[in-house]
Amino acid sequence: MKRIQINVNGKAYPCSPTMGAMLRFKSETGREITEIDAGSFSDLCTYLWCCTVSASKREGVEFGMSLMDFADSITPEDMTAWNEAISSAQSGNGDASVEAEKKSL
């Protein structure tokens, strides 16, 4: 899978699904990622945060935002753009390096 990033407060962070992200989601919610409600912004935001924390750790990028700080810094459009980038990367269509961008606050 190509590198996928999300920009939060003007800084790019790696953000991709990892086993660590799946375990973090379970730890945060008590549910498996297979139980994510696609219509739940809470679930999607939590999983997006888990993917950012995990991918940042894997790549040696410092990421110290709590889930709530992260949620305060992104929009539903950011989550949608990230979801589209992930879907594109998994299907092999398009450019998976598309960044879900967040302008500086």
Secondary structure, DSSP 8 states (H G I E B T S, - for coil): ----EEEETTEEEE----HHHHHHHHHHHSS-GGG--TT-HHHHHHHHHHHHHHHHHHHT------HHHHHHH--HHHHHHHHHHHHHHHHT-S-TT--B-----
